[in-house]
Amino acid sequence: MKGGEMRKLFRHGKSFGMVAMAIFLAGALLLGSVMPVKAAEEKVLKIGHAACYTGPLASTYMPNIIGALDRVTYQNEQGGINGVRVEWVWEATRGEVPRSILAFRRAVAQGAVTCLFCNPSATEALTPRFQALEIPALTSCSLTSRMVTQPIRWVFSYCLGSGPEISVFMKWVKDNWTESRPPKVGLIGMEYACTYEGVETIEELAPQMGVEYIGKEIVSLFPPPVDTSTEWLRLAAKQADWVYIFACGASLVTLLKDACRLEIQDRGIRICTYTAALNNEKIAKTIGEKECNGVYSTVAYPSLHEIEGLPEEQLLREVFKKHRAGEEITSGYIMGWLYMATVLEGFRIAVDTVGYENVTGRVVRDSLVRIRGFDTGLMPPITVDEKYPCASRFFKIYRWEGGEMLPVGEWLEPPYLYPELG
């Protein structure tokens, strides 16, 4: 090929390249004009959840926690908290402590500003970490003295705690006692934190409150017991007037079925369970109407019967029907709804105070203790502070009849608080 021909070919190739480049740039500009602009980053606050949807605690836990899940869903359907969506970061733990610890670590790594637990033993084990990382913890069970951090609180429970709760029970028993001798009270509990908190409290307070404490029996949680006859018969042999139960889920099922089989109530021994035990109609149905009839419970939220006609009842039922079609609402649903409504009020205060971009675990903690007179429309207004780091500071005695949780009297304030609360 001659030099002139080479130069001519080069000029044509150069022209072709420039045309191709012009076409490419025009196409890019055209595509850019029609492609959507990237949406602004969504505003999200995350709640960790060490869940026990399965396992020995599930039969008590699930009717309660779905109220919390639905309350968050409802909030998001209303536009979130000033445009901020709330998201669950959950992991199945079966309520086991090692799994719960891992779930917490993973939730924090994903940016959770708080974390919900179902097993108080896990909450106790992690309490120093909550304080060190400045991540407030939520426990759907009872507060224990070992969860009370100083100088400020990092664990926020639904109710005031196992110690204050059993003090309510003892005072109620004593106030309604008609014999000259003191009532004899025994305790059965499963192997976890609330039980031991209750034991320590009753050992300390029983003499002061005019109650004779006759001892405790401990049953397993993992695995749940298959027979509790020995424990019941030991307390019966000590001539118990009352037996207080710190157990839930599968352990509670065995305990109440055995009590019925052994005719414990027919022997004149009355039974009362703590707030996380026989607290919803679904677990009562699982155990059996006969087994539950006559059993008392100390509970920190109202029953379905008590919310009839109250301002929030219709909304609560509508949300349940929308998201739980084919299921039956229980009193436990009210607890989850109330608890999460309180937590979301803390989120609202946090966003309003510092703005979404500045919300941290510490800000959420400080906002929770600023809740004052929060009206849920379902129970007395809620105030949360350092002395009462909980959604409900009251308890009520209920009696089970025909599968229904019927109130006995009015709301009761505990005569005892943990000294650590100040």
Number of C-alpha atoms within 10 A of each C-alpha: 5 6 8 9 10 10 11 11 12 12 12 11 12 12 12 12 12 12 12 12 12 12 12 12 12 12 12 11 11 11 11 11 10 8 8 8 8 6 6 6 6 9 14 17 21 19 22 26 25 30 25 24 20 14 18 21 26 21 23 26 29 20 24 24 25 22 27 22 16 21 23 22 18 17 16 16 10 12 12 19 21 13 14 18 19 20 16 17 21 19 19 16 23 19 26 21 21 11 16 28 18 13 23 29 14 17 22 19 9 13 16 24 23 27 27 24 26 27 26 24 20 22 29 19 17 18 20 15 18 22 18 9 11 18 24 26 28 26 24 24 23 28 30 25 19 18 26 22 17 11 10 16 23 27 28 29 24 25 28 27 27 29 26 26 30 26 22 21 22 22 18 14 19 15 11 9 12 10 8 6 10 18 19 19 26 25 26 23 27 23 19 19 23 25 23 19 21 25 21 12 19 25 14 12 18 19 12 10 17 17 19 20 21 19 18 19 17 17 22 15 21 16 11 20 16 14 14 20 15 11 17 21 14 15 23 18 8 13 16 24 21 23 23 23 26 30 30 28 23 23 26 28 26 19 27 23 19 20 21 16 11 14 13 19 17 10 12 13 18 17 24 22 27 27 27 26 26 31 30 28 23 20 26 25 15 14 21 17 16 16 23 26 18 17 18 24 28 27 27 27 28 21 24 19 12 16 17 12 10 12 12 15 16 13 11 19 14 11 16 21 14 10 13 14 10 9 9 12 21 20 23 28 26 26 29 25 22 24 26 22 21 24 23 20 18 22 24 20 19 24 22 14 13 12 12 19 9 11 17 20 23 18 21 24 25 20 22 28 20 17 18 13 11 15 15 17 13 21 18 15 13 17 20 22 18 20 17 19 25 28 28 25 23 21 24 22 24 25 19 22 15 14 20 21 28 19 20 13 9 11 18 18 17 19 13 14 19 18 9 13 16 9
